Amino acid sequence: MNTAHVAAPLTVKPWYREPWPWFLMAGPFLAVVGCAITIYFAYTQFGNQPIVEGVVKRGLVIEPADPAATPAAR
């Protein structure tokens, strides 16, 4: 019998030895790191900024206070 035409068995590497899973996971991982850095800066650098005089805070929106536009002034 001639065994020259028999193919060698394929060696299958585990998934963590392949480059493509790491390449595909890099984008979401970098997004998580960027989000964590943004949250850190938001709390440490900009968390204690006072609202300046002449503005009104309604929920998360800060608007200039216009006394002519208030319902009590009409």
Summary of the structure (lengths in Angstrom):
residues: 74
radius of gyration: 30.4
end to end distance: 104.1
largest distance: 104.1
contacts: 93
relative contact order: 0.06
helix: 49%
strand: 11%
